[in-house]
Amino acid sequence: MDMEIGKANILSAKLTKYDRRANTFEYEILFETNGAKQKIVNVGVPGKVEPIVASIIKEIKGMSKVSVDLWDNSSLDTFSKIDDEIIENAERKLGLFFKRVNDKIAAVKTNKSADGYLNTYTSIAGYSMNF
């Protein structure tokens, strides 16, 4: 199920790298805007989910701007109309994704046994969710 944000559909979220020493992860959000697939790649820190989700929504809104011609032939960049319910749905699903990322990272950090540690650690990078 695609989630529409204005003229953008979020397709998937994927964790591409996890660096335990730096306590950071790299993620990739794939979305479609005006029929073209685009990607956001960014670095996050485990912990608060809301700022990461807000940043992604803001970036997608910025990338799905439409140009409106005014009566005097000048141009004005505006955002396409965005439904609040659609944004809430996108925020909820992205929030769930990043909460699961946090849970996976916490599992690695609290694992004291060598048995299963490597599997848990390697399962973090590549974790993805389709929307």
TORTI-294997 format. One record per atom (N, C-alpha, C): residue number from 1; residue in three letters; atom name; x, z, y. Coordinates in Angstrom, 2 decimals, always signed. Example, Ala and Ser with C-alpha at 12.3 -4.5 7.8 and 13.67 -1.06 7.14 Angstrom:
REM residues 2
BADO    n  res  atom       px       pz       py
BADO    1  ALA     N   +13.19    +7.80    -5.69
BADO    1  ALA    CA   +12.30    +7.80    -4.50
BADO    1  ALA     C   +13.20    +7.80    -3.30
BADO    2  SER     N   +12.85    +7.08    -2.25
BADO    2  SER    CA   +13.67    +7.14    -1.06
BADO    2  SER     C   +12.90    +7.87    +0.03
***
This chain:
REM residues 131
BADO    n  res  atom       px       pz       py
BADO    1  MET     N    +0.83    +0.00    -1.18
BADO    1  MET    CA    +0.00    +0.00    +0.00
BADO    1  MET     C    +0.88    +0.00    +1.25
BADO    2  ASP     N    +0.73    -0.97    +2.09
BADO    2  ASP    CA    +1.51    -1.04    +3.32
BADO    2  ASP     C    +0.84    -0.19    +4.39
BADO    3  MET     N    +1.67    +0.43    +5.21
BADO    3  MET    CA    +1.15    +1.21    +6.32
BADO    3  MET     C    +1.42    +0.41    +7.58
BADO    4  GLU     N    +0.39    +0.20    +8.36
BADO    4  GLU    CA    +0.56    -0.57    +9.58
BADO    4  GLU     C    +0.85    +0.35   +10.75
BADO    5  ILE     N    +1.86    +0.00   +11.53
BADO    5  ILE    CA    +2.12    +0.69   +12.78
BADO    5  ILE     C    +2.09    -0.41   +13.82
BADO    6  GLY     N    +1.02    -0.49   +14.56
BADO    6  GLY    CA    +0.87    -1.60   +15.49
BADO    6  GLY     C    +0.94    -2.88   +14.69
BADO    7  LYS     N    +1.96    -3.68   +14.95
BADO    7  LYS    CA    +2.15    -4.92   +14.20
BADO    7  LYS     C    +3.24    -4.75   +13.15
BADO    8  ALA     N    +3.57    -3.50   +12.81
BADO    8  ALA    CA    +4.63    -3.25   +11.83
BADO    8  ALA     C    +4.08    -2.55   +10.60
BADO    9  ASN     N    +4.53    -2.98    +9.43
BADO    9  ASN    CA    +4.19    -2.33    +8.16
BADO    9  ASN     C    +5.44    -1.70    +7.59
BADO   10  ILE     N    +5.39    -0.39    +7.32
BADO   10  ILE    CA    +6.52    +0.26    +6.66
BADO   10  ILE     C    +6.39    -0.05    +5.17
BADO   11  LEU     N    +7.44    -0.62    +4.59
BADO   11  LEU    CA    +7.40    -1.02    +3.18
BADO   11  LEU     C    +8.04    +0.00    +2.26
BADO   12  SER     N    +9.22    +0.53    +2.67
BADO   12  SER    CA    +9.89    +1.49    +1.79
BADO   12  SER     C   +10.92    +2.32    +2.57
BADO   13  ALA     N   +11.30    +3.43    +1.94
BADO   13  ALA    CA   +12.36    +4.29    +2.47
BADO   13  ALA     C   +13.33    +4.53    +1.32
BADO   14  LYS     N   +14.63    +4.47    +1.61
BADO   14  LYS    CA   +15.62    +4.65    +0.56
BADO   14  LYS     C   +16.81    +5.43    +1.08
BADO   15  LEU     N   +17.30    +6.34    +0.27
BADO   15  LEU    CA   +18.51    +7.08    +0.59
BADO   15  LEU     C   +19.68    +6.27    +0.04
BADO   16  THR     N   +20.59    +5.82    +0.89
BADO   16  THR    CA   +21.66    +4.95    +0.42
BADO   16  THR     C   +22.97    +5.69    +0.16
BADO   17  LYS     N   +23.22    +6.80    +0.86
BADO   17  LYS    CA   +24.46    +7.57    +0.65
BADO   17  LYS     C   +24.20    +9.04    +0.90
BADO   18  TYR     N   +24.96    +9.88    +0.21
BADO   18  TYR    CA   +24.94   +11.32    +0.48
BADO   18  TYR     C   +26.37   +11.81    +0.48
BADO   19  ASP     N   +26.75   +12.51    +1.54
BADO   19  ASP    CA   +28.10   +13.06    +1.66
BADO   19  ASP     C   +27.98   +14.57    +1.72
BADO   20  ARG     N   +28.33   +15.22    +0.62
BADO   20  ARG    CA   +28.17   +16.68    +0.54
BADO   20  ARG     C   +29.09   +17.39    +1.53
BADO   21  ARG     N   +30.31   +16.89    +1.67
BADO   21  ARG    CA   +31.27   +17.56    +2.57
BADO   21  ARG     C   +30.80   +17.51    +4.02
BADO   22  ALA     N   +30.33   +16.34    +4.44
BADO   22  ALA    CA   +29.87   +16.19    +5.83
BADO   22  ALA     C   +28.44   +16.71    +6.00
BADO   23  ASN     N   +27.76   +16.97    +4.88
BADO   23  ASN    CA   +26.37   +17.39    +4.87
BADO   23  ASN     C   +25.48   +16.38    +5.62
BADO   24  THR     N   +25.68   +15.10    +5.30
BADO   24  THR    CA   +24.88   +14.03    +5.90
BADO   24  THR     C   +24.41   +13.07    +4.81
BADO   25  PHE     N   +23.39   +12.32    +5.14
BADO   25  PHE    CA   +22.93   +11.25    +4.25
BADO   25  PHE     C   +22.62   +10.04    +5.10
BADO   26  GLU     N   +22.71    +8.87    +4.45
BADO   26  GLU    CA   +22.35    +7.62    +5.12
BADO   26  GLU     C   +21.07    +7.13    +4.50
BADO   27  TYR     N   +20.14    +6.67    +5.33
BADO   27  TYR    CA   +18.87    +6.17    +4.82
BADO   27  TYR     C   +18.56    +4.81    +5.42
BADO   28  GLU     N   +17.67    +4.13    +4.72
BADO   28  GLU    CA   +17.28    +2.78    +5.11
BADO   28  GLU     C   +15.76    +2.70    +5.05
BADO   29  ILE     N   +15.15    +2.27    +6.14
BADO   29  ILE    CA   +13.70    +2.08    +6.19
BADO   29  ILE     C   +13.45    +0.57    +6.30
BADO   30  LEU     N   +12.71    +0.03    +5.36
BADO   30  LEU    CA   +12.39    -1.39    +5.38
BADO   30  LEU     C   +10.96    -1.55    +5.89
BADO   31  PHE     N   +10.79    -2.40    +6.89
BADO   31  PHE    CA    +9.45    -2.64    +7.42
BADO   31  PHE     C    +9.31    -4.09    +7.83
BADO   32  GLU     N    +8.07    -4.48    +8.03
BADO   32  GLU    CA    +7.77    -5.85    +8.40
BADO   32  GLU     C    +7.07    -5.83    +9.75
BADO   33  THR     N    +7.54    -6.65   +10.66
BADO   33  THR    CA    +6.89    -6.74   +11.96
BADO   33  THR     C    +6.73    -8.21   +12.32
BADO   34  ASN     N    +5.54    -8.57   +12.71
BADO   34  ASN    CA    +5.20    -9.96   +13.04
BADO   34  ASN     C    +5.64   -10.94   +11.96
BADO   35  GLY     N    +5.48   -10.54   +10.70
BADO   35  GLY    CA    +5.81   -11.42    +9.58
BADO   35  GLY     C    +7.27   -11.45    +9.18
BADO   36  ALA     N    +8.15   -10.76    +9.91
BADO   36  ALA    CA    +9.58   -10.76    +9.57
BADO   36  ALA     C    +9.99    -9.38    +9.08
BADO   37  LYS     N   +10.74    -9.34    +7.96
BADO   37  LYS    CA   +11.21    -8.06    +7.44
BADO   37  LYS     C   +12.40    -7.59    +8.27
BADO   38  GLN     N   +12.39    -6.30    +8.59
BADO   38  GLN    CA   +13.47    -5.69    +9.35
BADO   38  GLN     C   +13.87    -4.39    +8.69
BADO   39  LYS     N   +15.05    -3.91    +9.06
BADO   39  LYS    CA   +15.58    -2.72    +8.42
BADO   39  LYS     C   +16.16    -1.79    +9.48
BADO   40  ILE     N   +15.90    -0.50    +9.30
BADO   40  ILE    CA   +16.55    +0.53   +10.11
BADO   40  ILE     C   +17.49    +1.26    +9.18
BADO   41  VAL     N   +18.76    +1.36    +9.55
BADO   41  VAL    CA   +19.72    +2.13    +8.78
BADO   41  VAL     C   +20.25    +3.21    +9.71
BADO   42  ASN     N   +20.19    +4.46    +9.26
BADO   42  ASN    CA   +20.62    +5.55   +10.12
BADO   42  ASN     C   +21.16    +6.70    +9.28
BADO   43  VAL     N   +21.77    +7.67    +9.96
BADO   43  VAL    CA   +22.33    +8.85    +9.29
BADO   43  VAL     C   +21.49   +10.05    +9.65
BADO   44  GLY     N   +21.22   +10.89    +8.67
BADO   44  GLY    CA   +20.45   +12.10    +8.90
BADO   44  GLY     C   +21.18   +13.31    +8.36
BADO   45  VAL     N   +20.68   +14.48    +8.73
BADO   45  VAL    CA   +21.24   +15.74    +8.26
BADO   45  VAL     C   +20.12   +16.49    +7.54
BADO   46  PRO     N   +20.41   +17.05    +6.36
BADO   46  PRO    CA   +19.37   +17.81    +5.66
BADO   46  PRO     C   +18.86   +18.94    +6.55
BADO   47  GLY     N   +17.58   +19.23    +6.45
BADO   47  GLY    CA   +17.00   +20.30    +7.26
BADO   47  GLY     C   +15.67   +19.88    +7.81
BADO   48  LYS     N   +15.52   +19.89    +9.11
BADO   48  LYS    CA   +14.24   +19.57    +9.73
BADO   48  LYS     C   +13.87   +18.11    +9.53
BADO   49  VAL     N   +12.67   +17.88    +9.04
BADO   49  VAL    CA   +12.18   +16.54    +8.73
BADO   49  VAL     C   +11.55   +15.88    +9.96
BADO   50  GLU     N   +10.83   +16.65   +10.77
BADO   50  GLU    CA   +10.06   +16.10   +11.89
BADO   50  GLU     C   +10.89   +15.26   +12.86
BADO   51  PRO     N   +12.09   +15.72   +13.29
BADO   51  PRO    CA   +12.86   +14.89   +14.24
BADO   51  PRO     C   +13.27   +13.53   +13.66
BADO   52  ILE     N   +13.58   +13.49   +12.37
BADO   52  ILE    CA   +13.97   +12.23   +11.73
BADO   52  ILE     C   +12.77   +11.28   +11.71
BADO   53  VAL     N   +11.61   +11.80   +11.30
BADO   53  VAL    CA   +10.40   +10.98   +11.23
BADO   53  VAL     C   +10.02   +10.48   +12.62
BADO   54  ALA     N   +10.07   +11.35   +13.63
BADO   54  ALA    CA    +9.73   +10.96   +15.01
BADO   54  ALA     C   +10.66    +9.85   +15.50
BADO   55  SER     N   +11.94    +9.96   +15.16
BADO   55  SER    CA   +12.93    +8.97   +15.58
BADO   55  SER     C   +12.63    +7.61   +14.93
BADO   56  ILE     N   +12.25    +7.61   +13.65
BADO   56  ILE    CA   +11.94    +6.36   +12.94
BADO   56  ILE     C   +10.69    +5.70   +13.56
BADO   57  ILE     N    +9.64    +6.49   +13.78
BADO   57  ILE    CA    +8.41    +5.96   +14.37
BADO   57  ILE     C    +8.70    +5.35   +15.74
BADO   58  LYS     N    +9.49    +6.05   +16.55
BADO   58  LYS    CA    +9.84    +5.57   +17.89
BADO   58  LYS     C   +10.61    +4.25   +17.81
BADO   59  GLU     N   +11.56    +4.18   +16.86
BADO   59  GLU    CA   +12.36    +2.96   +16.72
BADO   59  GLU     C   +11.50    +1.78   +16.27
BADO   60  ILE     N   +10.59    +2.02   +15.35
BADO   60  ILE    CA    +9.71    +0.95   +14.87
BADO   60  ILE     C    +8.79    +0.48   +15.99
BADO   61  LYS     N    +8.26    +1.44   +16.76
BADO   61  LYS    CA    +7.41    +1.06   +17.90
BADO   61  LYS     C    +8.20    +0.16   +18.86
BADO   62  GLY     N    +9.44    +0.52   +19.12
BADO   62  GLY    CA   +10.28    -0.26   +20.02
BADO   62  GLY     C   +10.57    -1.65   +19.50
BADO   63  MET     N   +10.70    -1.78   +18.18
BADO   63  MET    CA   +11.01    -3.08   +17.58
BADO   63  MET     C    +9.77    -3.94   +17.41
BADO   64  SER     N    +8.58    -3.35   +17.55
BADO   64  SER    CA    +7.36    -4.14   +17.38
BADO   64  SER     C    +6.65    -4.36   +18.71
BADO   65  LYS     N    +7.43    -4.35   +19.78
BADO   65  LYS    CA    +6.86    -4.60   +21.11
BADO   65  LYS     C    +6.37    -6.04   +21.21
BADO   66  VAL     N    +5.37    -6.23   +22.01
BADO   66  VAL    CA    +4.91    -7.59   +22.29
BADO   66  VAL     C    +5.04    -7.84   +23.79
BADO   67  SER     N    +5.27    -9.07   +24.13
BADO   67  SER    CA    +5.42    -9.43   +25.53
BADO   67  SER     C    +4.08    -9.91   +26.06
BADO   68  VAL     N    +3.69    -9.39   +27.21
BADO   68  VAL    CA    +2.41    -9.77   +27.81
BADO   68  VAL     C    +2.70   -10.49   +29.12
BADO   69  ASP     N    +2.13   -11.67   +29.26
BADO   69  ASP    CA    +2.30   -12.41   +30.52
BADO   69  ASP     C    +1.26   -11.94   +31.52
BADO   70  LEU     N    +1.73   -11.65   +32.71
BADO   70  LEU    CA    +0.83   -11.18   +33.77
BADO   70  LEU     C    +0.31   -12.36   +34.58
BADO   71  TRP     N    -0.71   -12.10   +35.40
BADO   71  TRP    CA    -1.34   -13.17   +36.18
BADO   71  TRP     C    -0.36   -13.89   +37.11
BADO   72  ASP     N    +0.73   -13.19   +37.51
BADO   72  ASP    CA    +1.69   -13.84   +38.42
BADO   72  ASP     C    +2.85   -14.49   +37.65
BADO   73  ASN     N    +2.63   -14.76   +36.36
BADO   73  ASN    CA    +3.61   -15.40   +35.48
BADO   73  ASN     C    +4.85   -14.57   +35.18
BADO   74  SER     N    +4.86   -13.28   +35.57
BADO   74  SER    CA    +5.97   -12.43   +35.17
BADO   74  SER     C    +5.63   -11.83   +33.80
BADO   75  SER     N    +6.61   -11.26   +33.16
BADO   75  SER    CA    +6.39   -10.70   +31.83
BADO   75  SER     C    +6.48    -9.18   +31.87
BADO   76  LEU     N    +5.73    -8.53   +31.03
BADO   76  LEU    CA    +5.75    -7.09   +30.93
BADO   76  LEU     C    +5.80    -6.75   +29.44
BADO   77  ASP     N    +6.84    -6.01   +29.03
BADO   77  ASP    CA    +6.91    -5.59   +27.63
BADO   77  ASP     C    +5.96    -4.42   +27.41
BADO   78  THR     N    +5.13    -4.53   +26.40
BADO   78  THR    CA    +4.22    -3.44   +26.06
BADO   78  THR     C    +4.24    -3.24   +24.55
BADO   79  PHE     N    +3.76    -2.10   +24.11
BADO   79  PHE    CA    +3.61    -1.87   +22.68
BADO   79  PHE     C    +2.26    -2.41   +22.27
BADO   80  SER     N    +2.19    -2.87   +21.03
BADO   80  SER    CA    +0.89    -3.26   +20.52
BADO   80  SER     C    +0.07    -1.98   +20.33
BADO   81  LYS     N    -1.24    -2.10   +20.34
BADO   81  LYS    CA    -2.09    -0.92   +20.19
BADO   81  LYS     C    -1.83    -0.28   +18.83
BADO   82  ILE     N    -1.63    +1.04   +18.84
BADO   82  ILE    CA    -1.31    +1.74   +17.60
BADO   82  ILE     C    -2.38    +2.80   +17.34
BADO   83  ASP     N    -2.96    +2.74   +16.17
BADO   83  ASP    CA    -4.00    +3.66   +15.76
BADO   83  ASP     C    -3.37    +5.00   +15.38
BADO   84  ASP     N    -3.90    +6.11   +15.93
BADO   84  ASP    CA    -3.36    +7.45   +15.64
BADO   84  ASP     C    -3.40    +7.79   +14.16
BADO   85  GLU     N    -4.45    +7.39   +13.49
BADO   85  GLU    CA    -4.59    +7.68   +12.06
BADO   85  GLU     C    -3.49    +6.98   +11.26
BADO   86  ILE     N    -3.15    +5.74   +11.65
BADO   86  ILE    CA    -2.10    +4.98   +10.98
BADO   86  ILE     C    -0.75    +5.67   +11.19
BADO   87  ILE     N    -0.50    +6.15   +12.39
BADO   87  ILE    CA    +0.76    +6.85   +12.68
BADO   87  ILE     C    +0.83    +8.14   +11.87
BADO   88  GLU     N    -0.27    +8.89   +11.81
BADO   88  GLU    CA    -0.28   +10.13   +11.04
BADO   88  GLU     C    +0.01    +9.86    +9.57
BADO   89  ASN     N    -0.54    +8.78    +9.03
BADO   89  ASN    CA    -0.30    +8.42    +7.64
BADO   89  ASN     C    +1.18    +8.08    +7.42
BADO   90  ALA     N    +1.76    +7.32    +8.35
BADO   90  ALA    CA    +3.18    +6.96    +8.25
BADO   90  ALA     C    +4.05    +8.21    +8.35
BADO   91  GLU     N    +3.72    +9.09    +9.29
BADO   91  GLU    CA    +4.49   +10.33    +9.45
BADO   91  GLU     C    +4.40   +11.19    +8.20
BADO   92  ARG     N    +3.21   +11.26    +7.62
BADO   92  ARG    CA    +3.01   +12.08    +6.42
BADO   92  ARG     C    +3.86   +11.56    +5.25
BADO   93  LYS     N    +3.83   +10.23    +5.05
BADO   93  LYS    CA    +4.57    +9.65    +3.93
BADO   93  LYS     C    +6.09    +9.72    +4.15
BADO   94  LEU     N    +6.54    +9.44    +5.37
BADO   94  LEU    CA    +7.97    +9.57    +5.66
BADO   94  LEU     C    +8.39   +11.03    +5.56
BADO   95  GLY     N    +7.53   +11.93    +6.01
BADO   95  GLY    CA    +7.82   +13.37    +5.90
BADO   95  GLY     C    +7.99   +13.78    +4.45
BADO   96  LEU     N    +7.11   +13.30    +3.58
BADO   96  LEU    CA    +7.19   +13.59    +2.16
BADO   96  LEU     C    +8.52   +13.07    +1.58
BADO   97  PHE     N    +8.90   +11.85    +1.96
BADO   97  PHE    CA   +10.15   +11.27    +1.49
BADO   97  PHE     C   +11.34   +12.17    +1.87
BADO   98  PHE     N   +11.42   +12.54    +3.16
BADO   98  PHE    CA   +12.56   +13.33    +3.61
BADO   98  PHE     C   +12.53   +14.77    +3.09
BADO   99  LYS     N   +11.34   +15.31    +2.81
BADO   99  LYS    CA   +11.26   +16.64    +2.18
BADO   99  LYS     C   +11.83   +16.56    +0.76
BADO  100  ARG     N   +11.53   +15.48    +0.06
BADO  100  ARG    CA   +12.07   +15.31    -1.30
BADO  100  ARG     C   +13.59   +15.13    -1.25
BADO  101  VAL     N   +14.08   +14.42    -0.24
BADO  101  VAL    CA   +15.53   +14.28    -0.06
BADO  101  VAL     C   +16.14   +15.66    +0.12
BADO  102  ASN     N   +15.55   +16.49    +0.99
BADO  102  ASN    CA   +16.04   +17.85    +1.21
BADO  102  ASN     C   +16.05   +18.66    -0.09
BADO  103  ASP     N   +14.97   +18.52    -0.90
BADO  103  ASP    CA   +14.89   +19.24    -2.17
BADO  103  ASP     C   +16.00   +18.82    -3.11
BADO  104  LYS     N   +16.27   +17.51    -3.17
BADO  104  LYS    CA   +17.33   +17.01    -4.05
BADO  104  LYS     C   +18.69   +17.53    -3.60
BADO  105  ILE     N   +18.94   +17.55    -2.30
BADO  105  ILE    CA   +20.22   +18.05    -1.77
BADO  105  ILE     C   +20.35   +19.55    -2.04
BADO  106  ALA     N   +19.26   +20.29    -1.86
BADO  106  ALA    CA   +19.28   +21.73    -2.13
BADO  106  ALA     C   +19.58   +21.99    -3.60
BADO  107  ALA     N   +19.05   +21.15    -4.51
BADO  107  ALA    CA   +19.30   +21.31    -5.94
BADO  107  ALA     C   +20.78   +21.12    -6.26
BADO  108  VAL     N   +21.43   +20.19    -5.58
BADO  108  VAL    CA   +22.86   +19.97    -5.80
BADO  108  VAL     C   +23.66   +21.17    -5.29
BADO  109  LYS     N   +23.30   +21.65    -4.11
BADO  109  LYS    CA   +24.04   +22.75    -3.50
BADO  109  LYS     C   +23.91   +24.06    -4.27
BADO  110  THR     N   +22.76   +24.27    -4.93
BADO  110  THR    CA   +22.55   +25.53    -5.65
BADO  110  THR     C   +22.94   +25.45    -7.12
BADO  111  ASN     N   +23.28   +24.26    -7.60
BADO  111  ASN    CA   +23.66   +24.10    -9.00
BADO  111  ASN     C   +25.07   +24.66    -9.21
BADO  112  LYS     N   +25.16   +25.74    -9.97
BADO  112  LYS    CA   +26.45   +26.39   -10.22
BADO  112  LYS     C   +27.09   +25.91   -11.52
BADO  113  SER     N   +26.31   +25.24   -12.37
BADO  113  SER    CA   +26.88   +24.82   -13.65
BADO  113  SER     C   +27.36   +23.37   -13.58
BADO  114  ALA     N   +28.44   +23.10   -14.27
BADO  114  ALA    CA   +28.99   +21.74   -14.28
BADO  114  ALA     C   +28.06   +20.81   -15.04
BADO  115  ASP     N   +27.32   +21.37   -15.99
BADO  115  ASP    CA   +26.42   +20.59   -16.81
BADO  115  ASP     C   +25.26   +20.08   -15.95
BADO  116  GLY     N   +25.12   +18.78   -15.86
BADO  116  GLY    CA   +24.03   +18.20   -15.11
BADO  116  GLY     C   +24.32   +18.03   -13.62
BADO  117  TYR     N   +25.42   +18.62   -13.14
BADO  117  TYR    CA   +25.74   +18.54   -11.71
BADO  117  TYR     C   +25.93   +17.09   -11.27
BADO  118  LEU     N   +26.75   +16.36   -12.03
BADO  118  LEU    CA   +27.05   +14.98   -11.65
BADO  118  LEU     C   +25.79   +14.11   -11.65
BADO  119  ASN     N   +24.93   +14.30   -12.65
BADO  119  ASN    CA   +23.68   +13.54   -12.69
BADO  119  ASN     C   +22.81   +13.85   -11.48
BADO  120  THR     N   +22.72   +15.13   -11.13
BADO  120  THR    CA   +21.90   +15.53    -9.97
BADO  120  THR     C   +22.49   +14.94    -8.70
BADO  121  TYR     N   +23.81   +15.02    -8.56
BADO  121  TYR    CA   +24.49   +14.52    -7.37
BADO  121  TYR     C   +24.32   +13.00    -7.23
BADO  122  THR     N   +24.52   +12.27    -8.33
BADO  122  THR    CA   +24.41   +10.81    -8.26
BADO  122  THR     C   +22.97   +10.34    -8.13
BADO  123  SER     N   +22.01   +11.19    -8.51
BADO  123  SER    CA   +20.60   +10.78    -8.40
BADO  123  SER     C   +20.12   +10.79    -6.94
BADO  124  ILE     N   +20.87   +11.43    -6.07
BADO  124  ILE    CA   +20.44   +11.51    -4.66
BADO  124  ILE     C   +20.55   +10.12    -4.02
BADO  125  ALA     N   +21.75    +9.52    -4.07
BADO  125  ALA    CA   +21.91    +8.17    -3.49
BADO  125  ALA     C   +21.10    +7.20    -4.35
BADO  126  GLY     N   +20.31    +6.40    -3.71
BADO  126  GLY    CA   +19.48    +5.45    -4.44
BADO  126  GLY     C   +18.05    +5.91    -4.58
BADO  127  TYR     N   +17.78    +7.18    -4.24
BADO  127  TYR    CA   +16.40    +7.66    -4.29
BADO  127  TYR     C   +15.57    +6.86    -3.29
BADO  128  SER     N   +14.43    +6.35    -3.74
BADO  128  SER    CA   +13.61    +5.55    -2.83
BADO  128  SER     C   +12.13    +5.78    -3.07
BADO  129  MET     N   +11.34    +5.37    -2.09
BADO  129  MET    CA    +9.90    +5.50    -2.17
BADO  129  MET     C    +9.29    +4.25    -1.53
BADO  130  ASN     N    +8.40    +3.61    -2.27
BADO  130  ASN    CA    +7.69    +2.45    -1.72
BADO  130  ASN     C    +6.37    +2.90    -1.15
BADO  131  PHE     N    +5.95    +2.30    -0.05
BADO  131  PHE    CA    +4.69    +2.67    +0.60
BADO  131  PHE     C    +3.64    +1.61    +0.38
***
